Amino acid sequence: MTATRKDPVAPGGPRRVRPIRLGLRSVAALALVSAVGVAAFGWPLLADGDSGLGEHAQDAPWLFAALLPLLLAVVVATIADVGLDAKAIAMLGVLAAAGAALRPLGAGTAGIEPMFFLMVLSGRVLGPGFGFVLGAVSMFASALLTGGVGPWMPFQMLSMGWVCMGAGLLPGADTLRGRCELWLLAAYGAVSSVLYGTVMNLQGWPYLGGLATGVSFVPGDPLADNLGRFVAYCLATSLGWDLPRAVVTVLLSLALGPAVLKALRRATRRAAFEAPVTFEAPKA
């Protein structure tokens, strides 16, 4: 008997494309990299007044050095869990290049960043593990392309990875299609666009203490007080960029979503990601 890979066929229709599932190793790798990311973003909020916070403002290279092997661990774990092959890696490269090429079109002007809609749709089709790596690699490639390499880059990689991973975790991946799915992705894109800006604010805000009395970070103050200042800081500085980013993401998702989702699912189907193995008797 020989083993072959066949995709499930829907009655009376084309083969159903299933997102790449998370196995135990993928979950563990994603949990580890996410824990490192949460600690990197949030530790200043818990630091006391004598922690020497300013001395850690340039720690981003260390985070980047830790992030790269963790991303590799996610890739290796996903390959081990679901059997990704060279076609999956090639698709990762193509989508990362497309995302990197889309980012300079708006260059962040007034929050116009068209790459967000592609990242959300790709994460939806390809699943959370593949999506996290795609988001991080796309942001890394776009930073090299636009010259945006700086202490913020590893934080951007983590944040975009979370955006794509969240899209892969949305409900109805196997069954929800049509306008309902588009509106779900558009709503998620809007929320994640605002949350991305909010999380990225947390990366730099603790190191701007003393620049604006009412909204600056105060080391050693109670967490609730600093969070209140952080909310005021976001409303005063970044909301004018976050909301346009959300609007652009919604409009592009609704306008281009059907075509992009169809193309991604066709490519995934032809690559036969996660196709089940069946056994056939040898022909005479």
C-alpha positions in Angstrom: 0.0 0.0 0.0 1.2 3.5 -0.8 0.6 6.7 1.2 -0.8 9.7 -0.6 -2.0 13.1 0.5 -5.5 14.2 -0.3 -7.5 17.3 0.6 -11.0 16.9 2.0 -13.6 17.5 -0.7 -16.8 19.3 0.2 -19.9 17.7 -1.3 -20.6 19.3 -4.7 -17.8 21.8 -4.3 -14.0 22.4 -4.3 -11.7 21.1 -1.7 -12.0 22.8 1.7 -9.0 24.7 2.8 -8.2 24.3 6.5 -5.9 26.7 8.3 -2.7 25.3 9.7 -3.5 24.0 13.1 -1.5 24.5 16.3 0.1 21.5 17.9 1.5 21.2 21.4 5.0 22.2 20.3 3.7 25.2 18.4 1.5 26.4 21.3 4.5 26.1 23.6 6.8 28.1 21.3 4.2 30.8 20.8 3.5 31.0 24.5 7.2 31.4 25.2 7.8 34.1 22.6 4.6 35.9 23.7 5.7 35.8 27.3 9.1 37.3 26.4 7.2 40.0 24.4 4.8 40.8 27.3 7.8 41.1 29.7 9.7 43.3 27.3 6.7 45.7 26.9 5.4 45.7 30.4 8.3 45.4 32.8 8.8 49.2 33.2 5.3 49.5 34.6 6.4 47.3 37.5 9.8 48.8 38.1 10.5 50.8 41.2 11.9 54.3 41.3 15.4 53.1 41.8 15.5 50.6 38.9 17.6 52.9 36.7 15.0 52.7 33.9 16.8 55.1 31.6 19.8 52.8 31.5 17.6 50.2 29.8 16.3 52.4 27.0 18.8 50.9 24.5 18.1 47.2 25.4 16.3 46.6 22.1 19.3 44.8 20.5 19.2 42.2 23.3 15.5 41.7 22.7 16.1 41.3 18.9 18.8 38.7 19.6 16.4 36.8 21.8 13.5 37.1 19.3 15.3 35.6 16.3 15.9 32.1 17.8 12.3 32.2 19.3 10.9 32.8 15.8 13.0 30.0 14.5 11.6 27.8 17.3 8.0 28.7 16.2 8.8 27.7 12.6 10.5 24.5 13.7 7.6 23.6 16.0 5.1 24.3 13.3 7.0 22.1 10.8 7.2 19.3 13.4 3.5 19.6 14.2 1.9 19.8 10.8 4.6 18.9 8.3 5.2 22.2 6.6 7.5 21.9 3.6 9.4 24.1 1.2 6.2 25.3 -0.4 5.1 26.7 2.9 8.4 28.5 3.5 8.2 29.9 -0.1 4.7 31.2 0.6 6.0 32.8 3.8 8.7 34.6 1.8 6.3 35.8 -0.9 3.7 37.2 1.6 6.4 38.8 3.8 7.8 40.5 0.7 4.3 41.7 -0.3 3.7 43.0 3.2 7.0 44.8 3.2 6.3 46.3 -0.2 2.9 47.6 0.9 4.2 49.4 4.0 6.1 52.2 2.2 3.0 53.1 0.2 1.7 55.0 3.2 4.9 55.3 5.1 2.8 55.7 8.2 1.5 59.1 7.1 -1.6 59.9 9.1 -1.9 56.2 9.9 -2.2 55.0 6.3 -0.6 51.6 6.4 -2.1 49.2 3.8 0.0 46.3 4.9 -2.3 45.6 7.9 -5.2 44.3 5.8 -2.9 41.8 4.1 -1.5 40.6 7.4 -4.9 40.1 8.8 -6.2 38.1 5.8 -3.0 36.0 5.6 -3.2 35.2 9.3 -6.8 34.1 8.9 -6.1 31.7 6.0 -2.7 30.3 7.2 -3.4 30.0 10.9 -1.9 31.5 14.1 1.5 29.8 14.1 2.3 30.6 10.5 0.7 34.0 10.9 2.9 35.0 13.9 6.1 34.3 12.0 4.7 36.0 8.9 3.9 39.2 10.8 7.3 39.4 12.5 9.2 38.6 9.3 7.2 41.1 7.3 7.9 43.9 9.8 11.6 43.0 9.8 11.7 43.1 6.0 9.8 46.4 5.8 12.2 48.0 8.3 15.1 47.0 6.1 13.3 48.3 3.0 12.3 51.7 4.5 15.4 52.3 6.7 13.3 52.0 9.8 15.8 50.0 11.8 15.9 51.2 15.4 15.2 50.2 19.0 11.5 50.0 18.1 12.0 47.2 15.4 11.9 44.1 17.6 8.8 45.5 19.4 7.1 46.1 16.0 7.9 42.5 15.0 6.3 41.2 18.1 3.2 43.4 17.8 2.6 42.5 14.1 3.2 38.9 14.9 0.4 39.1 17.5 -1.9 40.9 15.0 -1.5 38.0 12.5 -1.7 35.3 15.2 -5.0 36.8 16.5 -6.5 36.7 13.0 -5.6 33.0 12.8 -7.4 32.4 16.1 -10.7 34.0 15.0 -13.7 31.6 15.1 -15.2 30.0 12.1 -12.0 29.3 10.2 -13.4 26.1 8.6 -17.0 27.2 8.0 -17.5 30.9 8.0 -17.4 32.4 4.5 -18.8 35.3 2.5 -19.9 38.7 3.9 -20.0 37.5 7.5 -16.3 36.5 7.3 -15.4 39.8 5.7 -17.1 41.8 8.4 -15.5 39.7 11.1 -12.0 40.3 9.6 -12.7 44.0 9.0 -13.8 44.4 12.6 -10.8 42.5 13.9 -8.6 44.6 11.6 -10.0 47.8 13.1 -9.5 46.7 16.7 -6.0 45.3 16.0 -4.9 48.4 14.2 -5.7 50.5 17.3 -4.3 48.0 19.7 -1.1 47.8 17.6 -0.6 51.6 18.1 -1.4 51.4 21.7 1.1 48.5 22.4 3.8 50.3 20.4 3.2 53.4 22.6 4.0 51.3 25.6 7.5 50.6 24.1 8.6 54.2 24.2 6.4 56.0 26.7 8.2 54.9 29.9 11.4 56.5 28.7 9.8 59.9 28.0 9.3 60.7 31.7 9.3 64.4 32.5 8.5 65.7 29.0 4.8 66.2 29.7 3.9 66.4 33.4 0.3 65.2 33.0 0.9 62.2 30.8 4.5 61.1 31.5 5.5 57.9 33.2 6.5 58.1 36.8 8.7 55.2 37.9 7.6 53.6 41.2 4.1 55.1 41.1 1.1 52.7 41.5 0.3 50.7 38.4 -3.2 52.2 38.2 -1.9 55.8 38.2 0.6 55.1 35.5 -2.0 53.3 33.4 -4.2 56.3 33.7 -1.4 58.5 32.4 -0.7 56.0 29.6 -4.3 56.2 28.4 -4.2 60.0 28.4 -0.9 59.8 26.5 -2.4 57.6 23.8 -5.4 59.8 23.4 -3.3 62.9 23.1 -0.6 61.6 20.8 -1.3 58.5 18.7 -5.1 58.2 18.3 -5.0 60.5 15.3 -2.8 57.8 13.6 -4.5 54.7 15.0 -8.0 55.6 13.8 -7.1 56.3 10.2 -5.1 53.0 10.2 -8.2 51.2 11.4 -10.4 52.9 8.7 -7.9 52.0 5.9 -7.7 48.4 7.1 -11.5 48.1 7.2 -12.0 49.6 3.7 -9.3 47.5 2.1 -10.5 44.3 3.8 -14.1 44.9 2.5 -13.0 46.0 -1.0 -10.1 43.5 -1.7 -10.9 40.8 0.9 -12.9 38.4 -1.4 -10.2 38.4 -4.1 -7.2 38.2 -1.6 -8.9 35.4 0.5 -9.7 33.4 -2.7 -6.1 33.7 -3.9 -4.6 32.8 -0.6 -6.9 29.8 -0.2 -6.2 28.6 -3.8 -2.4 28.8 -3.1 -2.8 27.0 0.2 -4.9 24.3 -1.4 -2.4 23.7 -4.2 0.4 23.6 -1.7 -1.7 20.9 0.1 -0.9 22.3 3.6 -1.9 19.9 6.3 -3.5 17.5 3.8 -4.5 14.2 5.5 -2.6 11.1 4.6 -4.7 8.2 3.1 -3.6 4.8 2.1 -4.5 3.2 -1.2 -4.0 -0.3 -2.4 -1.3 -0.7 -5.2 -2.7 -1.0 -8.7 -2.4 -4.3 -10.4 
